[in-house]
Amino acid sequence: MGNRPEELRDLLDSVAKQAGPAIEVAVVGNGSPLPELPAGVRSVELPENLGIPGGRNVGIEVFGPGGRDVDVLLFLDDDGLLPNEDTAALVREAFADDPHLGIVSFRIADPESGVTQRRHVPRLRASDPMRSSRVTTFLGGANAVRTKVFQQVGGLPDEFFYAHEETDLAWRALDAGWLIDYRSDMVLYHPLTAPSRHAVYHRMVARNRVWLARRNLPWTLIPAYLGVWMLLTLLRRPSRPALRAWFGGFREGWTTPCGPRRPMRWSTVWRLARLGRPPII
């Protein structure tokens, strides 16, 4: 973001303290200048903000096409912090033990209270954040992805800019046969926040929800998926300006290009349902 130099330095220090082989690090200035970085840290300064998925895709390419020069890529928010020094070792162990594991989602906890927000547990049954499990999506700012996933299914969807880009990648990875785990023992400290702090939140969430469905779901599931999310949005009783922005984004999702359509197989739909989250919720 370019406005959190002290937090970025703390994050890089926590990465450098990880036990085991040194982690190669790249920092992307997404339309913002970078502060002075530690020796050995790779960097890219982009002239404009490409959005979250666009910026992360640039970071992937720092390690070769599709990240091929490394086995696993960690994505960490610049205001996060790894409180434990064994996180990298746990990541290496997880991927080494299961060749079908494609993505690991970390647990995000507030550094002051230790609380993990319900929205940061990537499953429907989210009341116990300390329970690790197999899941159907992951958290964008605290995760590890096997680079073979990117090489097989492609990167994050640049056009999304913000919101739902992780689920788009997750669905493509699951359709290709990869597994996704939520691990409560892999922790990133991050201050408690509300997603609506972003001015474009309601519009982007609605637009990208439609794009997500148009890109990935069989046609027969799209009305059910979007109908459920419209109902949930109305039940949450957003403010009138927020609801106006949401419906504007929903309309935009149908009237603008969403990128290539690659509907998942029905066997993947069944697999998602068995994991507790059929792709209508």
C-alpha positions as CSV (number, residue, x, y, z in Angstrom):
1,M,0.0,0.0,0.0
2,G,2.9,2.3,0.5
3,N,1.5,3.9,3.7
4,R,2.7,1.4,6.3
5,P,6.5,1.3,6.2
6,E,6.9,0.4,9.9
7,E,4.4,-2.5,9.6
8,L,6.1,-3.7,6.5
9,R,9.5,-3.7,8.2
10,D,8.1,-5.7,11.1
11,L,6.5,-8.2,8.7
12,L,9.8,-8.6,6.9
13,D,11.7,-9.1,10.2
14,S,9.2,-11.8,11.2
15,V,9.8,-13.6,7.9
16,A,13.6,-13.3,8.3
17,K,13.3,-14.9,11.8
18,Q,11.6,-18.1,10.4
19,A,13.4,-21.3,11.3
20,G,14.9,-23.3,8.5
21,P,16.2,-22.2,5.1
22,A,16.0,-18.5,4.3
23,I,12.8,-17.4,2.6
24,E,13.2,-15.5,-0.6
25,V,11.1,-12.3,-0.4
26,A,9.6,-9.9,-3.0
27,V,7.7,-6.7,-2.2
28,V,5.4,-5.1,-4.8
29,G,4.6,-1.4,-4.6
30,N,1.1,-1.5,-6.1
31,G,1.0,2.0,-7.6
32,S,3.0,3.5,-4.7
33,P,6.8,4.0,-4.0
34,L,8.5,1.5,-1.8
35,P,10.4,2.4,1.4
36,E,14.0,1.3,1.9
37,L,14.0,-2.5,2.1
38,P,16.4,-5.0,3.7
39,A,19.3,-6.3,1.6
40,G,18.3,-9.3,-0.6
41,V,14.6,-8.4,-0.8
42,R,13.4,-8.2,-4.4
43,S,11.1,-5.4,-5.3
44,V,8.8,-4.1,-8.0
45,E,7.3,-0.6,-8.1
46,L,4.2,-0.4,-10.3
47,P,3.3,2.9,-11.9
48,E,-0.4,2.4,-11.1
49,N,-2.5,0.3,-8.7
50,L,-3.4,-2.9,-10.4
51,G,-5.6,-4.1,-7.6
52,I,-5.0,-6.9,-5.2
53,P,-5.0,-9.8,-7.7
54,G,-3.0,-7.8,-10.3
55,G,-0.4,-6.9,-7.8
56,R,0.0,-10.4,-6.5
57,N,0.3,-11.8,-10.0
58,V,3.2,-9.4,-10.6
59,G,4.8,-10.7,-7.4
60,I,4.4,-14.3,-8.6
61,E,6.3,-13.5,-11.8
62,V,9.2,-12.2,-9.8
63,F,10.1,-15.8,-9.1
64,G,9.9,-16.9,-12.8
65,P,6.9,-17.5,-15.0
66,G,4.1,-18.9,-12.8
67,G,6.6,-18.7,-9.9
68,R,8.4,-21.8,-11.2
69,D,11.7,-20.9,-9.6
70,V,10.3,-21.8,-6.2
71,D,8.0,-24.6,-4.9
72,V,5.6,-22.5,-2.7
73,L,4.6,-18.9,-2.6
74,L,3.4,-17.2,0.6
75,F,1.2,-14.1,0.3
76,L,1.2,-11.9,3.4
77,D,-0.5,-8.5,3.9
78,D,1.9,-5.7,4.5
79,D,0.4,-4.9,7.9
80,G,0.5,-8.5,9.1
81,L,3.1,-10.2,11.2
82,L,4.2,-13.9,11.7
83,P,4.3,-14.2,15.5
84,N,5.7,-17.8,15.5
85,E,9.1,-18.8,14.1
86,D,8.0,-22.2,12.9
87,T,5.3,-21.1,10.4
88,A,7.6,-21.6,7.4
89,A,8.6,-25.0,8.7
90,L,4.9,-26.0,9.1
91,V,4.2,-24.9,5.5
92,R,7.1,-26.9,4.1
93,E,6.0,-29.9,6.1
94,A,2.4,-29.6,5.0
95,F,3.2,-29.5,1.3
96,A,5.8,-32.3,1.6
97,D,3.4,-34.6,3.4
98,D,0.6,-34.2,0.8
99,P,1.4,-33.9,-2.9
100,H,-2.2,-33.1,-3.6
101,L,-2.3,-30.1,-1.3
102,G,-2.4,-27.0,-3.4
103,I,-3.3,-24.1,-1.0
104,V,-3.0,-23.5,2.7
105,S,-5.0,-20.7,4.4
106,F,-3.5,-19.3,7.6
107,R,-5.5,-18.3,10.7
108,I,-5.6,-14.5,11.1
109,A,-5.6,-13.3,14.7
110,D,-5.7,-9.8,16.2
111,P,-2.4,-9.1,17.9
112,E,-4.0,-7.5,20.9
113,S,-6.9,-9.8,21.8
114,G,-5.9,-12.9,19.9
115,V,-9.5,-12.9,18.4
116,T,-10.0,-14.5,14.9
117,Q,-12.9,-12.8,13.2
118,R,-15.6,-15.2,11.9
119,R,-15.2,-13.9,8.4
120,H,-11.5,-15.0,8.5
121,V,-12.4,-18.7,8.9
122,P,-13.0,-19.8,5.3
123,R,-15.9,-22.2,5.9
124,L,-19.6,-22.1,6.8
125,R,-19.1,-23.6,10.3
126,A,-16.8,-20.9,11.5
127,S,-17.5,-20.7,15.2
128,D,-14.3,-22.5,16.2
129,P,-11.3,-20.9,14.5
130,M,-8.9,-23.2,16.3
131,R,-10.2,-26.2,14.3
132,S,-8.2,-27.0,11.2
133,S,-10.1,-28.5,8.3
134,R,-10.2,-29.0,4.6
135,V,-12.0,-26.0,2.9
136,T,-13.2,-24.7,-0.4
137,T,-11.6,-21.2,-0.4
138,F,-8.8,-19.3,1.4
139,L,-7.7,-15.9,2.8
140,G,-5.9,-13.7,0.3
141,G,-3.5,-11.9,2.7
142,A,-2.4,-15.0,4.7
143,N,-1.8,-18.1,2.6
144,A,0.6,-20.3,0.8
145,V,0.1,-21.7,-2.7
146,R,2.1,-24.5,-4.4
147,T,3.4,-22.9,-7.6
148,K,2.3,-25.9,-9.6
149,V,-1.2,-24.6,-9.0
150,F,-0.5,-21.3,-10.9
151,Q,1.2,-23.2,-13.6
152,Q,-1.7,-25.5,-14.1
153,V,-4.8,-23.2,-13.7
154,G,-3.3,-19.7,-14.1
155,G,-3.0,-16.8,-11.7
156,L,-5.5,-14.7,-9.8
157,P,-8.1,-12.8,-12.0
158,D,-6.6,-9.4,-12.7
159,E,-10.0,-7.9,-13.7
160,F,-11.5,-8.5,-10.2
161,F,-9.3,-5.8,-8.7
162,Y,-10.7,-6.4,-5.2
163,A,-13.0,-9.1,-3.7
164,H,-13.6,-12.8,-4.5
165,E,-10.3,-13.3,-6.4
166,E,-9.3,-16.0,-3.9
167,T,-12.5,-18.0,-4.5
168,D,-12.1,-17.8,-8.2
169,L,-8.6,-19.3,-7.9
170,A,-9.7,-21.8,-5.3
171,W,-12.6,-23.2,-7.5
172,R,-10.2,-23.5,-10.5
173,A,-7.7,-25.3,-8.3
174,L,-10.3,-27.7,-6.8
175,D,-11.6,-28.4,-10.3
176,A,-8.0,-29.4,-11.3
177,G,-7.9,-31.9,-8.4
178,W,-6.0,-29.8,-5.8
179,L,-6.9,-29.7,-2.1
180,I,-7.1,-26.6,0.2
181,D,-6.5,-26.7,3.9
182,Y,-7.3,-24.1,6.7
183,R,-4.6,-24.4,9.3
184,S,-5.2,-22.8,12.7
185,D,-1.6,-23.4,13.8
186,M,-0.2,-21.2,11.0
187,V,-0.9,-17.7,12.3
188,L,-0.7,-14.2,10.9
189,Y,-1.3,-11.4,13.3
190,H,-3.4,-8.6,11.7
191,P,-5.4,-5.8,13.4
192,L,-9.2,-6.3,13.5
193,T,-10.8,-4.6,10.5
194,A,-14.1,-4.4,8.7
195,P,-14.1,-5.2,4.9
196,S,-16.5,-2.2,4.4
197,R,-13.6,0.1,5.2
198,H,-12.8,0.1,1.5
199,A,-14.9,2.6,-0.4
200,V,-15.5,0.3,-3.3
201,Y,-16.5,-2.7,-1.1
202,H,-20.2,-3.0,-1.8
203,R,-19.9,-2.5,-5.5
204,M,-16.9,-4.8,-6.0
205,V,-18.4,-7.6,-3.9
206,A,-21.6,-7.6,-5.9
207,R,-19.9,-7.2,-9.3
208,N,-17.3,-9.9,-8.7
209,R,-19.9,-12.3,-7.2
210,V,-21.6,-12.2,-10.6
211,W,-18.3,-12.6,-12.4
212,L,-17.3,-15.5,-10.2
213,A,-20.5,-17.3,-11.1
214,R,-20.4,-16.5,-14.8
215,R,-16.8,-17.7,-15.0
216,N,-16.9,-20.9,-13.0
217,L,-20.4,-22.3,-12.4
218,P,-22.6,-24.5,-14.7
219,W,-25.4,-22.3,-16.0
220,T,-28.1,-24.1,-14.0
221,L,-26.4,-23.2,-10.7
222,I,-25.9,-19.5,-11.5
223,P,-29.4,-18.4,-10.6
224,A,-29.4,-20.3,-7.3
225,Y,-25.9,-19.0,-6.3
226,L,-26.7,-15.4,-7.0
227,G,-30.2,-15.6,-5.6
228,V,-28.9,-17.0,-2.3
229,W,-26.3,-14.1,-2.1
230,M,-28.9,-11.5,-2.9
231,L,-31.2,-12.8,-0.1
232,L,-28.3,-12.9,2.4
233,T,-27.4,-9.3,1.4
234,L,-30.9,-8.1,2.0
235,L,-31.1,-9.9,5.4
236,R,-28.0,-8.1,6.6
237,R,-29.9,-4.9,6.1
238,P,-27.2,-2.6,4.7
239,S,-27.7,1.1,4.5
240,R,-29.5,2.6,1.6
241,P,-26.3,4.0,-0.1
242,A,-24.6,0.6,0.4
243,L,-27.5,-1.3,-1.1
244,R,-27.6,1.1,-4.0
245,A,-23.9,0.5,-4.6
246,W,-24.5,-3.3,-4.3
247,F,-27.2,-3.4,-6.9
248,G,-25.1,-1.2,-9.2
249,G,-22.3,-3.6,-8.9
250,F,-24.7,-6.6,-9.4
251,R,-25.9,-4.9,-12.7
252,E,-22.3,-4.2,-13.7
253,G,-21.5,-7.9,-13.2
254,W,-23.9,-8.8,-16.0
255,T,-23.1,-6.0,-18.4
256,T,-19.3,-6.1,-18.4
257,P,-16.7,-8.7,-19.6
258,C,-15.7,-11.1,-16.8
259,G,-12.8,-12.9,-18.5
260,P,-12.8,-16.5,-19.8
261,R,-15.6,-18.9,-18.8
262,R,-14.4,-22.3,-17.6
263,P,-17.4,-24.0,-15.8
264,M,-16.4,-26.5,-13.2
265,R,-17.2,-30.1,-13.6
266,W,-20.3,-31.6,-11.8
267,S,-17.9,-33.9,-10.0
268,T,-16.3,-30.7,-8.5
269,V,-19.8,-29.4,-7.5
270,W,-20.3,-32.6,-5.6
271,R,-16.9,-32.4,-4.1
272,L,-17.6,-28.9,-2.8
273,A,-20.9,-30.1,-1.4
274,R,-19.2,-32.9,0.4
275,L,-16.8,-30.4,1.9
276,G,-19.7,-28.6,3.4
277,R,-20.0,-25.7,0.9
278,P,-22.0,-26.4,-2.2
279,P,-21.4,-23.6,-4.8
280,I,-24.8,-22.0,-4.2
281,I,-23.7,-20.5,-0.8
